[in-house]
Amino acid sequence: MMKKTASWIALVFTLLLLTSCGFGEPKPQSGTYVGEGRGYSKEAPIRISVTIDESGAIYDLKVLSHKETEKIGGKALDDLVQAAKEQNTADLDTVSGATRSSEGFRQALEAALQEARENRGESEEKK
């Protein structure tokens, strides 16, 4: 009975170890990628450019264009760019008072990161 229990524990431990070893989404590939998202403005989307380094982390991030209000949405975009660089994710908190701008930015960043995971952007090799 003790051998069976030990075998089951070993099996469960091995399965847990294997499932935590990266069967999730692929890591973003290095290169520069562009994404768009719909913010507060109905005139134009938020367009961003994100550069991914060799480790798969966000190296650089720029807002290419937007028609958000400067004092609210524009300020929120600046804050979101900084937060995305620091936290290395599109899973960012909404900036108070700029919900739609925040959603559009996250949508644009996620689109660019998805391209990076699928390696469909302007990679370093293609430059």
C-alpha positions in Angstrom: 0.0 0.0 0.0 2.8 2.4 0.9 4.5 1.8 -2.5 1.3 2.6 -4.4 0.8 5.8 -2.5 4.4 6.9 -3.2 4.0 6.0 -6.9 0.8 8.1 -7.1 2.5 11.0 -5.3 5.5 10.8 -7.7 3.2 10.7 -10.7 1.1 13.7 -9.6 4.3 15.7 -8.8 5.7 14.8 -12.3 2.5 15.9 -14.0 2.5 19.1 -12.1 6.1 19.8 -13.0 5.5 19.1 -16.7 2.4 21.3 -16.9 4.2 24.2 -15.4 7.1 24.0 -17.9 5.7 26.3 -20.6 2.8 24.7 -22.4 1.1 28.1 -22.4 1.4 30.8 -25.0 4.7 31.1 -26.9 7.1 33.8 -25.9 7.1 36.9 -28.1 9.8 36.9 -30.7 12.3 39.7 -31.0 11.4 42.5 -33.4 9.1 45.5 -33.8 5.4 45.0 -34.1 2.4 47.4 -34.6 -1.0 47.1 -33.0 -4.3 49.0 -33.1 -7.1 49.4 -30.6 -10.3 51.5 -30.4 -10.2 54.1 -27.7 -12.5 57.0 -26.9 -12.1 58.7 -30.2 -14.3 57.5 -33.0 -12.1 59.3 -35.6 -9.0 57.1 -35.4 -7.7 54.1 -33.6 -4.8 54.1 -31.1 -1.7 52.8 -33.0 1.3 51.6 -31.1 4.7 50.2 -32.0 6.3 47.7 -29.6 9.9 46.4 -29.8 10.6 43.0 -28.2 14.1 42.2 -27.1 15.9 38.8 -27.4 14.5 37.6 -24.0 10.9 38.2 -25.2 10.5 41.4 -23.0 9.1 44.8 -24.1 12.2 46.9 -24.9 10.5 49.9 -26.4 7.0 51.1 -26.8 5.7 54.1 -28.6 2.2 55.5 -29.4 2.4 56.1 -33.2 -1.0 57.9 -33.5 -4.2 58.6 -31.7 -7.1 61.1 -31.5 -7.7 60.8 -27.8 -8.2 64.0 -25.8 -4.8 65.4 -24.8 -5.5 66.2 -21.2 -7.2 62.9 -20.4 -6.6 60.2 -23.0 -3.2 61.5 -24.0 -2.0 61.6 -20.4 -3.4 58.2 -19.8 -1.6 56.8 -22.9 1.7 58.2 -21.5 1.0 56.5 -18.2 0.1 53.2 -19.9 3.2 53.2 -22.0 5.4 53.6 -18.9 3.4 50.9 -17.0 3.6 48.4 -19.9 7.4 48.9 -20.1 7.8 48.4 -16.3 5.4 45.5 -16.0 6.1 43.9 -19.4 2.5 43.0 -20.0 -0.7 44.2 -21.6 -2.6 43.3 -18.5 -2.6 46.8 -17.1 -4.9 48.7 -14.7 -7.4 51.2 -16.2 -6.4 54.8 -15.8 -9.1 56.5 -13.8 -11.2 58.8 -16.0 -9.8 57.3 -19.2 -11.5 53.9 -19.4 -12.0 53.8 -23.2 -8.5 55.1 -23.9 -7.1 52.5 -21.5 -9.1 49.7 -23.2 -7.9 50.8 -26.6 -4.3 50.9 -25.5 -4.5 47.4 -24.0 -6.2 46.2 -27.2 -3.5 47.7 -29.4 -0.7 46.3 -27.2 -2.3 42.8 -27.1 -2.6 42.8 -30.9 1.1 43.7 -31.2 2.1 41.1 -28.7 0.0 38.5 -30.5 1.8 39.3 -33.7 5.1 38.9 -31.8 4.0 35.5 -30.5 3.1 34.5 -34.0 6.2 36.3 -35.4 4.3 38.2 -38.1 5.9 41.6 -37.6 8.9 43.5 -38.8 11.5 41.3 -37.1 15.1 42.3 -36.6 16.1 39.9 -39.4 13.8 41.6 -41.9 15.0 45.2 -41.2 
